[in-house]
Every structure is written in structure tokens, then in C-alpha cells.
Amino acid sequence: MCSDVLMYVPLWCKSNYSFLEGASHPEEYVEAWHKVAGQGAHIAITDRDGVYGVVRAYSRAKELGVHVIYGSEMSVADGTTIVLLAQT
């Protein structure tokens, strides 16, 4: 029997740096997810058209032991969007 537990990892979270789209500060997302998922949890911060909230998310995540996946929801010329996540 496998002892690994599969857990949901939010891969598309916009902070308040995505004006009129995200509501919370990046560090608040990290804190809230830490309360739900605990030490070693993973969460992505994907602000629109930039990586604006990553420094604040990283700082708080380091204190709490949460792993942050960095990315951005990028606007494409045809009006659609795509979420890009950094591998490293």
C-alpha cells in the first residue's frame, strides 16, 4: 500500500497585485494555505502579466516552510490567457 498522500495544490492564485482580480496580499495566501495544508505545502502565485507578488510570498513561505511555485497568467495577443509556471 502506498503511504503517499495526494493533496490538491492551487496552481492559479492571483494576489492583490493583479488589480481588480486578486483580493489578498501574497503573504496572506501563503499563510492561509499553510493553515489548511501545513508544513511542506505547495501553492502557486500567478499574478496577471507579471510576477509582482513573488517576493512577499517567498519571504512568508520561507518562514512557514511552504513551497511557492512561481508563475504568471499571461495575456496573449488574441485576447486569451495562459498560465505559465516556472520549473526552477
TORMARRO-944509 format. One record per residue: residue number from 1; residue in three letters; chain; y, x negated, z of N, C-alpha, C, O, CB in turn. Coordinates in steps of 0.02 Angstrom, whole numbers. Glycine has a CB too. Layout:
N
BAKE   k   r c     nv     nu     nw    cav    cau    caw     cv     cu     cw     ov     ou     ow    cbv    cbu    cbw
BAKE NUM Ala A      Y      X      Z      Y      X      Z      Y      X      Z      Y      X      Z      Y      X      Z
...
This chain:
88
BAKE   k   r c     nv     nu     nw    cav    cau    caw     cv     cu     cw     ov     ou     ow    cbv    cbu    cbw
BAKE   1 Met A    -59    -42      0      0      0      0     62    -45      0     65    -95     35      0     48     61
BAKE   2 Cys A    110    -26    -38    172    -65    -44    218    -50     15    230      8     32    208    -50   -111
BAKE   3 Ser A    243   -103     46    287    -93    104    361    -90     84    403    -76    127    276   -148    154
BAKE   4 Asp A    376   -102     20    446    -98     -2    469    -26     -4    433     19    -24    453   -130    -71
BAKE   5 Val A    531    -17     17    561     50     16    613     51    -39    659      9    -41    593     67     85
BAKE   6 Leu A    607     99    -83    656    106   -136    715    146   -110    706    197    -77    626    140   -199
BAKE   7 Met A    775    123   -124    835    157   -100    885    165   -156    890    123   -200    866    118    -41
BAKE   8 Tyr A    920    218   -155    973    231   -202   1029    179   -193   1048    164   -137   1002    302   -192
BAKE   9 Val A   1053    152   -248   1110    106   -246   1165    134   -291   1155    140   -352   1088     33   -270
BAKE  10 Pro A   1222    152   -263   1277    177   -304   1303    123   -350   1326     70   -327   1334    204   -259
BAKE  11 Leu A   1300    135   -415   1322     85   -464   1386    104   -500   1405     72   -549   1267     73   -515
BAKE  12 Trp A   1420    157   -477   1481    178   -510   1528    208   -458   1532    269   -451   1466    230   -567
BAKE  13 Cys A   1562    165   -422   1609    187   -370   1679    162   -387   1690    102   -394   1587    162   -300
BAKE  14 Lys A   1725    208   -393   1794    190   -406   1834    192   -342   1831    241   -304   1826    237   -459
BAKE  15 Ser A   1871    139   -329   1913    137   -270   1981    167   -286   1993    191   -342   1921     65   -243
BAKE  16 Asn A   2026    166   -237   2093    193   -249   2134    149   -297   2190    166   -314   2130    202   -184
BAKE  17 Tyr A   2106     93   -317   2138     52   -368   2130     83   -438   2166     64   -484   2109    -19   -368
BAKE  18 Ser A   2085    131   -445   2079    170   -507   2123    232   -496   2099    285   -475   2003    190   -524
BAKE  19 Phe A   2186    225   -510   2236    276   -493   2216    345   -519   2197    353   -577   2303    256   -521
BAKE  20 Leu A   2222    394   -475   2206    465   -488   2132    477   -501   2114    532   -522   2247    490   -546
BAKE  21 Glu A   2089    428   -489   2017    437   -499   1977    420   -437   1929    456   -420   1994    395   -557
BAKE  22 Gly A   1995    366   -402   1960    347   -342   2002    365   -281   2063    366   -285   1944    271   -342
BAKE  23 Ala A   1969    379   -225   2006    403   -167   2012    353   -110   2063    350    -76   1974    466   -141
BAKE  24 Ser A   1961    312   -100   1959    269    -41   1973    196    -58   1965    174   -115   1892    275     -8
BAKE  25 His A   1993    160     -7   2001     88    -14   1932     57    -24   1883     83      2   2037     57     49
BAKE  26 Pro A   1927      1    -61   1861    -29    -73   1824    -47     -8   1763    -38     -4   1869    -92   -115
BAKE  27 Glu A   1859    -72     42   1826    -89    104   1800    -28    141   1751    -32    178   1874   -128    150
BAKE  28 Glu A   1831     30    130   1806     92    160   1741    114    128   1696    138    163   1859    148    154
BAKE  29 Tyr A   1734    104     63   1670    119     29   1615     75     58   1560     99     72   1676    108    -47
BAKE  30 Val A   1630     11     66   1580    -35     93   1560    -14    164   1501    -13    181   1608   -107     93
BAKE  31 Glu A   1609      2    206   1595     23    275   1553     87    276   1505     92    314   1661     34    313
BAKE  32 Ala A   1571    136    235   1535    199    233   1463    189    210   1417    219    238   1570    250    188
BAKE  33 Trp A   1453    148    159   1386    136    134   1345     97    185   1285    108    191   1388     98     67
BAKE  34 His A   1376     52    221   1342     14    273   1316     61    328   1261     52    354   1389    -39    304
BAKE  35 Lys A   1356    112    345   1334    160    396   1274    200    372   1230    217    412   1392    208    412
BAKE  36 Val A   1270    214    307   1215    253    279   1153    209    268   1098    227    288   1235    286    213
BAKE  37 Ala A   1163    151    237   1106    110    214   1091     50    258   1035     24    255   1119     87    145
BAKE  38 Gly A   1139     28    298   1126    -26    345   1135    -96    316   1159   -105    260   1058    -20    372
BAKE  39 Gln A   1114   -145    356   1118   -216    339   1079   -229    274   1024   -202    266   1092   -260    396
BAKE  40 Gly A   1106   -268    230   1073   -286    168   1079   -233    113   1048   -239     60   1001   -297    181
BAKE  41 Ala A   1120   -182    125   1130   -130     75   1167   -157     14   1200   -209     18   1169    -70    105
BAKE  42 His A   1161   -122    -41   1196   -141   -103   1241    -83   -125   1223    -24   -116   1145   -159   -159
BAKE  43 Ile A   1298    -99   -152   1344    -49   -180   1383    -83   -236   1397   -143   -233   1391    -20   -125
BAKE  44 Ala A   1402    -45   -286   1444    -72   -340   1514    -45   -334   1525     13   -316   1414    -53   -410
BAKE  45 Ile A   1563    -87   -349   1633    -66   -354   1652    -73   -427   1652   -128   -455   1681   -109   -307
BAKE  46 Thr A   1668    -16   -459   1681    -16   -532   1745     21   -547   1744     77   -571   1622     16   -570
BAKE  47 Asp A   1801    -11   -533   1866     19   -548   1876     23   -624   1846    -14   -662   1923    -20   -515
BAKE  48 Arg A   1920     69   -643   1933     80   -715   1974     22   -743   2027      4   -718   1970    146   -726
BAKE  49 Asp A   1948     -6   -798   1981    -57   -839   2002   -119   -799   2052   -150   -817   2042    -27   -871
BAKE  50 Gly A   1966   -137   -748   1981   -198   -710   1938   -204   -648   1900   -158   -631   2055   -199   -691
BAKE  51 Val A   1944   -260   -616   1906   -273   -554   1954   -279   -495   1951   -327   -456   1863   -338   -562
BAKE  52 Tyr A   1996   -230   -489   2052   -233   -441   2032   -233   -368   2064   -266   -328   2097   -176   -453
BAKE  53 Gly A   1979   -198   -350   1961   -191   -279   1909   -241   -255   1887   -236   -197   1937   -124   -267
BAKE  54 Val A   1889   -288   -297   1832   -331   -277   1847   -378   -219   1803   -391   -179   1810   -371   -336
BAKE  55 Val A   1908   -403   -213   1923   -450   -159   1918   -415    -91   1888   -441    -44   1993   -480   -168
BAKE  56 Arg A   1946   -356    -86   1943   -319    -23   1871   -297     -8   1849   -300     49   1989   -256    -25
BAKE  57 Ala A   1834   -276    -59   1764   -256    -49   1723   -316    -28   1682   -311     18   1735   -226   -114
BAKE  58 Tyr A   1732   -373    -60   1695   -433    -43   1707   -455     29   1660   -472     65   1714   -490    -91
BAKE  59 Ser A   1770   -455     50   1787   -477    117   1752   -435    170   1723   -461    217   1863   -474    127
BAKE  60 Arg A   1754   -369    162   1723   -325    211   1646   -328    206   1612   -326    257   1746   -252    201
BAKE  61 Ala A   1620   -333    146   1548   -337    137   1519   -399    169   1465   -397    198   1531   -335     62
BAKE  62 Lys A   1555   -454    164   1532   -516    194   1526   -508    270   1478   -533    300   1580   -574    177
BAKE  63 Glu A   1574   -474    301   1572   -463    373   1513   -419    394   1484   -429    447   1638   -431    396
BAKE  64 Leu A   1496   -369    352   1445   -320    369   1376   -336    343   1327   -304    362   1466   -252    344
BAKE  65 Gly A   1370   -385    299   1305   -402    269   1284   -355    213   1225   -345    201   1253   -401    322
BAKE  66 Val A   1333   -326    179   1320   -282    122   1330   -323     58   1376   -363     53   1368   -220    123
BAKE  67 His A   1286   -312      9   1291   -347    -55   1331   -302   -103   1312   -245   -116   1221   -364    -83
BAKE  68 Val A   1385   -329   -131   1426   -292   -178   1410   -315   -249   1409   -375   -263   1501   -300   -163
BAKE  69 Ile A   1398   -267   -292   1389   -279   -364   1456   -264   -396   1484   -210   -387   1331   -236   -395
BAKE  70 Tyr A   1483   -312   -433   1549   -305   -461   1545   -282   -533   1501   -303   -571   1588   -371   -456
BAKE  71 Gly A   1592   -239   -552   1593   -215   -621   1658   -178   -634   1705   -180   -595   1533   -171   -635
BAKE  72 Ser A   1658   -143   -690   1716   -105   -710   1695    -50   -758   1649    -58   -798   1770   -150   -742
BAKE  73 Glu A   1730      6   -754   1721     59   -804   1774     45   -858   1833     54   -846   1729    132   -772
BAKE  74 Met A   1751     23   -916   1797      2   -968   1807     58  -1020   1759     91  -1039   1771    -61  -1003
BAKE  75 Ser A   1869     66  -1041   1886    115  -1093   1874     84  -1161   1892     27  -1174   1959    138  -1087
BAKE  76 Val A   1842    122  -1204   1826    100  -1272   1876    132  -1320   1903    185  -1305   1752    118  -1291
BAKE  77 Ala A   1887    101  -1376   1938    124  -1425   1927    197  -1447   1975    231  -1463   1937     79  -1485
BAKE  78 Asp A   1864    220  -1449   1851    289  -1472   1862    341  -1417   1849    400  -1428   1780    294  -1498
BAKE  79 Gly A   1886    319  -1358   1900    366  -1304   1845    373  -1252   1855    405  -1201   1915    432  -1331
BAKE  80 Thr A   1787    343  -1265   1732    345  -1217   1740    289  -1167   1784    246  -1173   1664    340  -1253
BAKE  81 Thr A   1698    289  -1117   1698    235  -1067   1627    209  -1059   1578    242  -1075   1725    260   -999
BAKE  82 Ile A   1624    147  -1035   1558    116  -1021   1566     77   -956   1617     44   -945   1534     69  -1080
BAKE  83 Val A   1515     81   -913   1516     44   -851   1481    -23   -862   1423    -26   -883   1481     84   -794
BAKE  84 Leu A   1517    -77   -848   1490   -145   -856   1481   -174   -786   1527   -171   -745   1537   -190   -900
BAKE  85 Leu A   1423   -203   -773   1408   -234   -708   1396   -309   -719   1361   -328   -765   1347   -200   -674
BAKE  86 Ala A   1425   -350   -675   1417   -422   -681   1348   -442   -654   1326   -417   -602   1472   -460   -642
BAKE  87 Gln A   1314   -486   -691   1248   -509   -668   1254   -561   -613   1213   -562   -567   1209   -539   -727
BAKE  88 Thr A   1305   -602   -616   1316   -654   -565   1388   -656   -545   1407   -696   -503   1293   -723   -590
